Structures are given as C-alpha cells and as structure tokens.
C-alpha cells in the first residue's frame, strides 16, 4: 500500500496551490472537501472537482473519487478529491501529514492524531492544536513556519491591487441564490452587473476582469465574499495559481522536510 500520504483539508485556491507544489515535489496528496464548497477562485480550486468530477489546474488534474478509488487515482498521477468533512480517511489510510488549509480564521479543534499537523493562518497555536503554524498574512512574515505560537490575527483587510483594496472583494448584497451575468475571466466596466443575489444586482465598482466568483446557482448569505474583481484586467491571472498560494506551498514543504522521521518516508 502507498504510504506517507499528505492530506489537505480544503480545496480552495490557496489549498490548491499547496497541493500543486507538493505534488510537483513528488509527494502523494489527497484533498478533503465539503459536499458543497464555496470557493471563489474556482478556476484554480481543486474543490470544483466536487461539482464537475474533474478539474485541471496548470496541467495537474484533481478528480472526485470515493475512498476506494484513492490509490488508483494516485497511481494515475492525479489528485484524489473526496467529500469527507469529518476526515474519516484518517482511519483508513496511512496519513503522515494533515494540512488544514480551510482558512476558517477562528479557533480550531484539538490536535489531530497524525505524525505532523500543519495549520494555516489565524486560529492555530502550536503546539496546542497543531504542530506547526504557517503565516498567511502578506508582508515580511508571509510563509514563515512557527513551531511555537500563533499566526497573526485576521486583519479583515484585503490585499491592495493597483491601489484598490476593499472594493475588489465582492460580497453578497442579500440572502438568496446567486445568478451570474458573466463568467470568470470576463471584463466588466464600472457599473456593469456582475451577478445578482436574491434578485438584487451586484455592480462592478470599477473596470476590471472577474478573477473569481462563487459557483452560480448556490444559495449564499448576505455579506459573504462571493467574488473578486481584478483591476489589472488580465484574464490570464484568473487561471494561474497565485504567488501567495505557491509561497505557502513552499512553506508546507519546508515544515514536512524539517521532520526527519517524515522526510525519510514521504517519497516512499
């Protein structure tokens, strides 16, 4: 049986960038997701395999499978994506590393029973509820691995792009079903309707390309982040793994390889 598998909890864009980097480094990856993921940057999120069966991101394919198909999917060079919010796979497979990349930004449960548990961002404190914490806030500390202590608190302030910060994050104007008026990668002029929620339109606050949008047809709550408008207006960015996601992938790899007992077996 395949040994030393890395389980990533969450399949959003940051988690997917981590999965991509670890896979490219020769590690065996499983992604666990919710039955109805709410990823915004769907073109670069392996969570979309939950809906579509497969998604290919920069040449790497994630495939929705049941647990009995995990090993054959790994043998095919693809990433198994399973619906397993309770992480029952921990009882069925030799998981060496658990990476919580859900970015829930709140206090996490107790330490998981795995050789190495890695938590991304706020809500994690090593060694209380994980073995290692990785900083996710942009700046000089981004990607640093802490074996004691916590990541920075959630600032609630989005990254600035071309001088635009809060406006580029699109939030649901009401409770209800999301109906899209375009697709990820499309250009929108200021005041164009990007989507509507519960019959209330959400207009573009500036000219730009739609970098992300929660899957149309899902029911969302007022105030939820549902989209990302990019003032750089380059549709290629919509299908590229971000620099931040790749940086965090390198940090997770550092944490894994810093433990000799894990390092000696992860390529087995």
C-alpha positions in Angstrom: 0.0 0.0 0.0 1.1 3.6 -0.7 2.5 5.1 2.5 3.1 8.6 3.8 0.2 10.4 2.2 -0.4 14.1 2.7 -4.0 15.0 3.5 -5.0 18.6 2.7 -8.2 19.7 4.3 -9.8 22.2 2.0 -9.7 22.6 -1.8 -9.8 26.4 -2.3 -7.2 28.4 -4.3 -4.6 28.6 -1.5 -5.0 24.9 -0.6 -4.8 24.0 -4.3 -1.6 25.9 -4.7 -0.2 24.0 -1.8 -1.4 20.7 -3.4 0.2 21.7 -6.7 3.6 22.5 -5.2 3.7 19.3 -3.1 2.6 17.1 -6.0 5.3 18.7 -8.2 7.8 17.8 -5.5 6.8 14.1 -5.7 4.5 13.8 -2.7 1.3 12.0 -2.7 -1.7 14.2 -2.0 -5.4 13.8 -1.0 -7.8 16.7 -0.7 -10.8 16.5 1.5 -13.7 18.9 0.9 -17.3 19.7 2.0 -20.3 18.4 0.0 -20.9 22.0 -1.3 -17.7 24.0 -1.4 -17.8 27.8 -1.7 -14.6 28.6 -3.5 -14.3 32.0 -5.2 -11.3 31.5 -7.4 -12.9 28.4 -9.0 -10.6 28.1 -12.0 -7.7 27.4 -9.7 -9.5 25.4 -7.0 -9.5 21.6 -6.9 -12.7 21.9 -4.9 -14.5 22.3 -8.3 -14.0 18.6 -8.8 -16.7 18.0 -6.3 -19.2 19.5 -8.8 -17.7 18.7 -12.1 -15.9 15.3 -11.4 -12.5 16.7 -12.6 -10.6 19.9 -12.9 -7.2 20.5 -14.4 -5.1 23.4 -13.0 -1.9 24.3 -14.8 -1.6 20.7 -16.1 -2.5 18.9 -12.9 -5.8 17.1 -12.6 -7.9 16.7 -9.5 -10.6 14.0 -9.6 -13.6 13.5 -7.3 -13.4 9.9 -6.0 -14.7 7.7 -3.3 -12.1 6.4 -0.8 -11.9 3.0 -2.5 -10.5 4.8 -5.6 -7.8 6.9 -3.9 -4.9 4.6 -4.6 -5.7 4.1 -8.2 -6.1 7.8 -8.7 -2.7 8.5 -7.1 -1.2 5.9 -9.4 -2.7 7.8 -12.4 -0.8 10.9 -11.3 -3.9 12.7 -10.3 -5.0 14.2 -7.0 -8.0 12.4 -5.3 -10.6 14.9 -4.1 -13.0 13.3 -1.6 -16.1 14.6 0.2 -15.0 14.0 3.8 -15.6 16.9 6.2 -15.1 14.7 9.2 -11.8 13.3 7.9 -12.8 9.7 8.2 -10.0 9.0 5.7 -7.6 9.3 8.7 -8.8 5.9 9.9 -8.4 4.2 6.5 -5.1 5.4 5.1 -1.6 6.0 6.4 -1.7 9.7 6.6 1.6 11.2 7.7 0.7 14.9 7.4 -2.5 16.8 7.8 -2.6 20.3 6.4 -5.6 22.4 7.5 -5.9 24.9 4.6 -9.6 25.8 5.2 -8.6 29.3 6.3 -11.6 29.4 8.7 -9.8 32.2 10.7 -11.2 31.1 14.0 -10.2 28.8 16.9 -9.6 25.3 15.7 -10.3 22.0 17.4 -7.7 19.9 19.3 -4.6 18.5 17.9 -5.2 15.8 15.3 -3.7 12.3 15.8 -1.2 12.4 12.9 2.6 12.5 13.0 2.6 16.1 11.7 -0.3 18.6 11.8 0.1 21.9 10.0 -2.4 24.8 10.4 -2.6 27.8 8.0 -3.3 31.2 9.4 -5.4 32.6 12.3 -7.0 30.1 14.8 -3.9 27.9 15.1 -1.5 27.8 18.0 1.5 25.4 18.1 1.8 23.0 19.8 -1.8 23.4 21.2 -3.9 22.5 18.2 -1.3 21.8 15.5 2.4 21.0 15.4 3.3 23.9 13.1 1.6 27.1 12.1 2.2 28.9 8.8 1.7 32.7 8.5 -0.8 33.6 5.7 -0.8 37.4 6.1 1.1 39.2 3.4 4.2 41.0 4.4 7.7 40.0 5.6 6.3 37.2 7.7 4.2 35.5 4.9 5.0 31.8 4.7 7.1 31.6 8.0 6.7 28.4 9.9 6.2 28.6 13.6 6.6 25.6 15.9 5.5 27.6 18.8 3.0 30.4 18.9 0.3 31.6 16.6 -0.2 33.3 13.2 -1.3 37.0 13.1 -4.9 37.7 13.8 -7.2 38.2 10.8 -7.0 41.8 9.7 -10.1 41.7 7.6 -8.3 43.9 5.1 -7.9 42.5 1.5 -4.6 42.8 -0.3 -4.2 46.0 -2.3 -4.1 45.7 -6.1 -3.3 48.9 -8.1 -4.3 51.0 -5.1 -7.7 49.2 -4.7 -8.3 47.3 -1.6 -11.8 46.7 -0.1 -13.7 47.4 -3.3 -12.2 44.5 -5.2 -13.8 42.0 -2.8 -17.4 41.4 -3.9 -19.9 40.5 -1.2 -23.4 39.2 -1.5 -25.9 42.1 -1.3 -28.6 39.9 0.1 -29.6 36.3 1.1 -30.5 34.1 -1.9 -29.5 32.3 -5.0 -26.5 33.6 -7.0 -27.2 34.2 -10.7 -24.2 35.2 -12.7 -24.2 37.7 -15.5 -20.8 36.7 -16.8 -18.0 34.2 -16.2 -14.6 34.2 -14.5 -12.2 36.0 -16.8 -14.8 38.3 -18.3 -14.2 42.0 -18.5 -16.7 44.3 -16.7 -16.9 48.1 -16.9 -17.8 50.1 -13.9 -21.5 49.7 -13.0 -21.9 46.6 -15.2 -24.0 44.0 -13.4 -21.7 41.1 -12.4 -24.3 38.9 -10.8 -27.5 39.1 -8.7 -28.3 37.6 -5.4 -31.9 37.2 -4.3 -32.9 39.5 -7.2 -30.6 42.3 -6.1 -27.9 43.2 -8.6 -24.2 43.5 -7.7 -22.5 46.0 -9.9 -18.8 46.3 -10.8 -17.2 49.1 -8.6 -14.5 49.7 -11.2 -13.3 48.4 -14.6 -11.6 45.0 -14.3 -11.7 41.3 -15.0 -13.6 38.9 -12.9 -10.9 36.9 -11.1 -13.3 34.8 -9.1 -17.0 34.1 -8.4 -18.8 31.5 -6.3 -20.5 28.9 -8.3 -23.7 30.2 -9.8 -26.9 28.6 -8.5 -25.6 28.3 -4.9 -27.6 30.0 -2.1 -25.4 32.4 -0.2 -25.8 34.7 2.8 -25.7 38.5 2.8 -22.2 39.8 3.3 -20.4 36.6 2.2 -17.4 37.0 -0.1 -18.7 35.8 -3.4 -16.3 37.3 -6.0 -13.0 39.1 -6.8 -12.7 41.8 -9.4 -9.1 42.4 -10.6 -8.2 46.0 -11.7 -5.2 44.6 -13.6 -7.8 43.4 -16.1 -5.7 40.4 -17.3 -7.8 37.3 -17.8 -4.7 35.1 -17.7 -4.4 35.7 -13.9 -7.8 34.0 -13.5 -6.4 30.6 -14.4 -3.0 31.0 -12.7 -2.1 29.8 -9.2 -1.2 32.9 -7.2 2.2 33.8 -5.9 0.8 33.6 -2.3 -0.5 30.1 -2.9 2.8 28.9 -4.2 4.7 30.6 -1.4 2.5 28.8 1.2 3.1 25.5 -0.7 6.9 26.0 -0.2 6.3 26.7 3.5 4.3 23.5 3.9 7.1 21.6 2.1 9.6 23.1 4.5 7.6 22.0 7.5 7.3 18.5 6.2 11.0 18.1 5.3 12.2 19.6 8.6 10.9 16.5 10.4 13.4 13.7 9.7 11.0 10.9 10.6 8.6 12.2 7.9 11.2 13.3 5.4 12.7 9.8 5.2 9.4 8.4 4.1 7.4 10.9 2.1 8.8 9.8 -1.2 8.4 6.1 -0.4 
